[in-house]
Amino acid sequence: MIDSRPHTCPLCHGPSVTAYHQDAKRDYLNCHDCNLVFVPHAQHLSAAQEKAYYDLHENQPDDLGYRRFLERLFIPLNQRLPARAQGLDFGCGPGPTLSLMFEEAGHSVALFDPYYAPDRSVLTEQYDFITMSEVVEHLAEPGPELDRLWSILRSGGWLGIMTKQVRDPDAFKTWHYITDPTHISYFSEATFHWMSGRWAAMRTPATLVVAGNDVVLIAKR
């Protein structure tokens, strides 16, 4: 039975949350304010379980297929950057590759990952661009995390996000993305519009660019 206890959205903290889907292992709730679909906190993996799952990943910089996958974010973002931009790869994982691609293009990139590059001092610097490749779906508290990253993005900078997006409830039921137990926050294009609108309302104008089926770029004007 779907968890009927009161919940607030981990992105917008709104209370307008209802059931969206249920499978054999987890419940999925939907926020009617920002359109985020999320798994309730009680059903998240522990940090140790999450780390063990990530350790199974075998993405490496010399994997040409992985590089082609990352090009979906790299190409449209790199086209918009000035020469020698300073960036942050947030959630770089055990085999940082996207950062290397930007460095090969002449930029400098700092790394952060809570498990593999946990130096939080990099989160106190300012950046021309910040990348999150297959990261936001893992965030237990996406609201505070995204606000923190937005605050360290320089005026004129870009936040680049790659994640598979929610389409509709019927597609969600058979979506491969929900079979990954570390995926707990599911964004849609409507959610990204809500995010950019919220930041714009905070007097930091934000422009959303939908650069592909699973890639969005948000400019801080």
Protein Blocks (a to p, Z undefined) as FASTA:
>chain_A
ZZfbdcddfklopabdcdfbdcfkbccdddfklopacddfklpccfklmmmmmmmpccdf
klmklmmmmmmmmmmmmmmpcehiacddehkbjmdfklmmmmmnopacddddfklomcfk
lmmcccfbdcdehkllmpmblmlmmmmmmmmpcehiacdddddddfbfmlmmmgmklmpm
kbcbdcdfklmmmmmmmmmmnopacddddfbfkbccdddZZ
